[in-house]
Amino acid sequence: MRLAGIVLAGGQSRRMGGGDKCLRPLAGRPILAHIIARAGPQVAALALNANGDPARFAAFGLPVVADSVADFPGPLAGILAGLDWAARLTNATHVASFAGDAPFLPRDLVARLAAALAQGCDLACAASAGRAHPVFGLWPLALREELRRALAVEGIRKVDRWTARFRLATVEFAATPFDPFFNANEPDDLAEAERLAALAAVN
């Protein structure tokens, strides 16, 4: 299994008031910097899925890949963009996906998803506190054309609707002392993220 990664930041951030959630400051750095620090060491290559002018992310040194499906169809389009990027530019067999608004993701996320996939499943995703987090997943390049058809021809938008077609492993992560999949969706969440940042620094 050869692993690449994609940070999903292609949404419109309506609940945050627009703009790029991943560029909001957290503990003195952009949220994206926290994500890269945790996700980057887990994969051989990492890219960012974002739409619009990629120059605004130049300081992070990541390839920026846009959705190939129009009208902001959601995280599945970002996953497809990551699979297409990996197929062109890396020798990866799988792509791990990371939400672009979750700065405290587990440092062993990919290893544990890969271990679950090795048990004979097609796909793997994370969960915590009994709740699935399908955008934190491990996706084989072998399924990218099936995903493209689901998006472009069938109009599927919900991640769990597509993953239900396959053997899916769900890997549970501890939600204490904080939930590692906490995500900053709204302005009030940024204050909570600041509180959690001190805990996350030692975990």
C-alpha positions as CSV (number, residue, x, y, z in Angstrom):
1,M,0.0,0.0,0.0
2,R,1.5,3.3,-1.1
3,L,-0.2,6.3,0.4
4,A,-0.8,9.9,-0.7
5,G,-3.0,12.4,1.1
6,I,-5.5,15.2,0.2
7,V,-6.7,18.0,2.5
8,L,-10.3,18.8,1.7
9,A,-10.7,22.6,1.6
10,G,-12.9,23.1,-1.5
11,G,-16.1,24.1,0.2
12,Q,-17.7,27.6,0.5
13,S,-17.6,27.9,4.3
14,R,-21.0,29.4,4.5
15,R,-21.5,28.8,8.2
16,M,-18.1,30.5,8.9
17,G,-19.2,33.5,6.8
18,G,-17.3,32.6,3.7
19,G,-13.6,32.6,2.8
20,D,-11.2,29.8,3.6
21,K,-11.7,28.2,7.0
22,C,-8.3,26.6,6.8
23,L,-6.6,30.0,6.8
24,R,-8.3,31.2,10.0
25,P,-5.7,31.6,12.8
26,L,-5.4,29.1,15.6
27,A,-2.7,29.3,18.3
28,G,-0.7,31.7,16.2
29,R,-0.8,29.7,13.0
30,P,-3.4,29.0,10.2
31,I,-5.6,26.0,10.8
32,L,-4.1,24.5,7.6
33,A,-0.6,24.6,9.2
34,H,-1.8,22.5,12.1
35,I,-3.4,20.0,9.7
36,I,-0.2,19.7,7.5
37,A,1.9,19.2,10.6
38,R,-0.2,16.2,11.6
39,A,-1.2,14.8,8.2
40,G,2.1,15.3,6.3
41,P,4.2,12.8,8.1
42,Q,1.5,10.1,7.6
43,V,1.7,10.0,3.8
44,A,4.4,10.0,1.1
45,A,2.9,13.1,-0.7
46,L,0.2,15.6,0.4
47,A,-1.9,18.0,-1.7
48,L,-4.7,20.5,-1.0
49,N,-8.1,20.4,-2.7
50,A,-9.3,24.0,-3.1
51,N,-11.1,26.0,-5.7
52,G,-10.4,29.5,-6.9
53,D,-7.0,31.2,-7.1
54,P,-4.4,28.7,-5.7
55,A,-1.9,31.5,-5.1
56,R,-3.5,32.2,-1.7
57,F,-2.0,28.9,-0.5
58,A,1.5,29.4,-1.9
59,A,3.1,29.8,1.5
60,F,2.2,26.2,2.4
61,G,4.2,24.5,-0.4
62,L,1.5,22.0,-1.3
63,P,0.1,21.2,-4.8
64,V,-3.4,22.7,-5.1
65,V,-6.0,20.7,-7.0
66,A,-9.5,22.0,-7.8
67,D,-12.7,20.0,-8.1
68,S,-13.3,18.6,-11.6
69,V,-17.0,18.5,-11.0
70,A,-18.8,21.9,-11.1
71,D,-20.9,23.8,-8.5
72,F,-19.2,22.7,-5.3
73,P,-20.7,19.2,-5.0
74,G,-19.0,18.5,-1.7
75,P,-16.2,16.4,-0.2
76,L,-16.6,13.5,-2.7
77,A,-15.5,15.9,-5.5
78,G,-12.4,16.7,-3.4
79,I,-11.7,13.1,-2.9
80,L,-11.9,12.5,-6.6
81,A,-9.6,15.4,-7.2
82,G,-7.1,13.8,-4.8
83,L,-7.4,10.5,-6.6
84,D,-6.8,12.1,-10.0
85,W,-3.8,14.0,-8.7
86,A,-2.3,10.9,-7.1
87,A,-2.8,8.9,-10.4
88,R,-1.0,11.6,-12.4
89,L,1.8,12.6,-10.1
90,T,2.6,9.8,-7.6
91,N,2.9,6.1,-7.5
92,A,0.2,5.9,-4.8
93,T,-2.3,3.0,-4.5
94,H,-4.5,4.8,-2.0
95,V,-5.3,8.4,-0.9
96,A,-6.0,9.4,2.6
97,S,-8.4,12.3,3.0
98,F,-8.3,14.9,5.8
99,A,-10.9,17.6,6.5
100,G,-9.6,21.1,6.0
101,D,-11.2,22.5,9.2
102,A,-10.1,19.8,11.7
103,P,-6.7,20.8,13.2
104,F,-6.4,18.1,15.8
105,L,-6.6,14.9,13.6
106,P,-4.9,11.8,15.1
107,R,-1.3,11.3,14.3
108,D,-1.9,7.6,13.8
109,L,-5.0,8.1,11.6
110,V,-3.6,6.7,8.4
111,A,-1.8,3.8,10.0
112,R,-5.0,2.6,11.7
113,L,-7.1,3.1,8.6
114,A,-4.6,1.1,6.5
115,A,-4.6,-1.7,9.1
116,A,-8.3,-1.9,8.9
117,L,-8.3,-1.9,5.1
118,A,-5.7,-4.7,5.1
119,Q,-8.4,-7.0,6.7
120,G,-10.2,-7.2,3.4
121,C,-12.4,-4.1,3.2
122,D,-12.6,-1.8,0.2
123,L,-12.7,1.5,2.1
124,A,-12.0,2.7,5.6
125,C,-13.2,5.8,7.5
126,A,-12.8,7.2,11.0
127,A,-15.3,7.5,13.9
128,S,-15.3,8.9,17.4
129,A,-17.9,9.0,20.2
130,G,-20.0,6.6,18.1
131,R,-20.2,9.1,15.2
132,A,-18.6,8.4,11.8
133,H,-16.4,10.9,10.1
134,P,-16.4,9.8,6.5
135,V,-14.3,12.6,5.1
136,F,-11.4,11.1,7.1
137,G,-11.0,8.1,4.9
138,L,-8.7,5.9,2.9
139,W,-9.6,5.5,-0.7
140,P,-8.1,3.1,-3.3
141,L,-7.2,4.6,-6.7
142,A,-8.9,1.5,-8.2
143,L,-12.3,3.0,-7.4
144,R,-11.8,6.5,-8.9
145,E,-13.7,5.9,-12.1
146,E,-16.6,4.5,-10.2
147,L,-16.5,7.6,-8.0
148,R,-16.4,9.8,-11.1
149,R,-19.4,8.1,-12.5
150,A,-21.3,8.4,-9.2
151,L,-20.6,12.2,-9.1
152,A,-21.0,13.1,-12.8
153,V,-23.6,10.7,-14.0
154,E,-25.6,9.7,-10.9
155,G,-25.4,13.0,-9.1
156,I,-24.4,11.4,-5.8
157,R,-23.3,14.0,-3.2
158,K,-23.3,12.3,0.2
159,V,-20.2,10.4,1.2
160,D,-22.0,7.7,3.1
161,R,-24.4,7.1,0.2
162,W,-21.4,6.2,-2.0
163,T,-19.4,4.2,0.6
164,A,-22.5,2.1,1.3
165,R,-21.8,0.3,-2.0
166,F,-18.6,-1.2,-0.7
167,R,-17.2,-3.1,2.2
168,L,-16.4,-0.2,4.6
169,A,-14.3,-0.5,7.8
170,T,-15.1,2.1,10.4
171,V,-12.2,2.7,12.9
172,E,-13.1,4.2,16.3
173,F,-10.8,6.7,17.9
174,A,-10.9,7.9,21.5
175,A,-12.8,11.1,22.1
176,T,-10.9,12.0,25.3
177,P,-9.2,14.2,26.5
178,F,-10.6,15.8,23.3
179,D,-12.3,14.7,20.1
180,P,-9.5,14.6,17.5
181,F,-12.1,15.2,14.8
182,F,-13.3,18.5,16.3
183,N,-13.9,20.8,13.3
184,A,-14.3,24.6,13.2
185,N,-17.6,25.2,11.3
186,E,-18.7,28.4,12.8
187,P,-17.1,31.5,14.3
188,D,-17.8,30.4,17.9
189,D,-16.0,27.1,17.2
190,L,-12.7,29.1,16.8
191,A,-12.8,30.0,20.5
192,E,-13.2,26.3,21.5
193,A,-10.4,25.4,19.1
194,E,-8.1,27.8,20.9
195,R,-9.0,26.1,24.2
196,L,-8.3,22.7,22.8
197,A,-5.0,23.6,21.1
198,A,-3.1,23.4,24.4
199,L,-4.4,19.8,24.9
200,A,-3.7,18.9,21.4
201,A,-0.1,20.1,21.6
202,V,0.8,17.2,23.9
203,N,-1.3,14.5,22.1
